[in-house]
């Protein structure tokens, strides 16, 4: 059996942490949720994740802070940012800073799958 790509979901919204991993498993991926950037960094999962679905605005370390910290540690994991703050100027900035995609909540299953597939092609 082929190894399933591990997708890490980092979001402080409990409903996202509960629903998104289920959807990712339906897509055929392995998924692991984290309530904060700090929890993800402490998990030992950083080097195992093939893609990171990351909320931009979280309590404590933000998604952008985590992106900078991963870069500082020379950890390369493709990032798909998700956000409930629908500022259209945000998406180009996130892409410019290295994100694969920036999706605005609520996003479609198809948009998420396409973003993950694009991220996995970069690996």
N, C-alpha and C positions, 0 to 999 in steps of 0.2 A: 504494500500500500504506500503510495506517495505521501511524503510529509506535507502537511497542510501549512500554508504560510500563516505565521502568527501576526495578528493585527492587535495592537494595543490601543485601547480607548481610554483617554484621559479627559474626564469631565466631572465637574463638581455637582452636576445635576443628576440626582439619583435615578430619575426616570430614563435618562439617556443611558446611564451605565447599566440599567436593567434591560432595556429594549434593544440597543444597538448590538451588543454581543450576540443576542439571539438571531438577529437579522444576518450578521456576518457569518454565523455558523450555517444558516440556511444557504448562504452563498458558497459554502464549502471551505471557509477559512477557520482556523483556530482563533479564538478571541479571548482577550483578558482585559477586564475593566480596572481602572484606577480612579480613586476619588480626588487625587491631586497630583500635581507635577512632582512634588516631593515624594509621594508614595511610589510613583513610577520610578524615579531615580534610585530609591532605596530597595527596589524589588529584585534587582539582579536580572531583570528582564530586558534591560536596555539593549544589550548585544544580541538578543534573540528575536526582537521584533523586526518584522519585514516592512511594516508600515505603522505609522502612528496617526490615529485620528485624535485630534487635539483641539479642545475648546480654547478659544482665545482669551476670554475673560473669566478667570477663576479667582477665588479667594487665595491669598498667599501668592505663590509663584504663578504668574500668568503663562499662557501658552507661548507668547513671544519670549518670555524669560526662559522657559524650558528650551525653546529652539536655540537661543543664544548659549545656554549652558551645554547643550549637546554638542554644539559647534566648538565650544571651548574645550570640551573633552575629546574632540575629534571622533565623535560618534556620528556616523552617517546613517540615519534612518529617514526614509521619505515621509514627509508630513502632509496630511490633509487637515487643514484647519476647518473647524466648524464654529459658527457663532450665531447668536440670536440677535446681535446688534447689526441690523441691515444697512450699514453705511457702505454704499457702492464704491467709495474711494478706498475702502479698506482692502478689497480683493486685489487690485493691482499692486498695492504695497506688499501684501503677503507673498504674492507670486514673485515679485522682484527680490524679496528677501529669501527665496529658495523653497517656498512651499510648492507642492505639486498642484494643489487646488485649495480654494477657500469657498466653502459652501455655507449658505445662509439657512438657518433653521426656519421653518421646516423644509427639508430637502427631500427629493424623491429617492427611492431605492435605486433607481437607474443611475441618477447623478452620483450617488455614493459609490456604486459598483464601478462606474467608469473612472472615477477618481482613484479608487484603490488599484484598479488594473493599470492605470497610468503610473502609479507609484511603484508597483511591483516590476514594471518594465525598466525602471531606473535602477533597480537594485543591482 
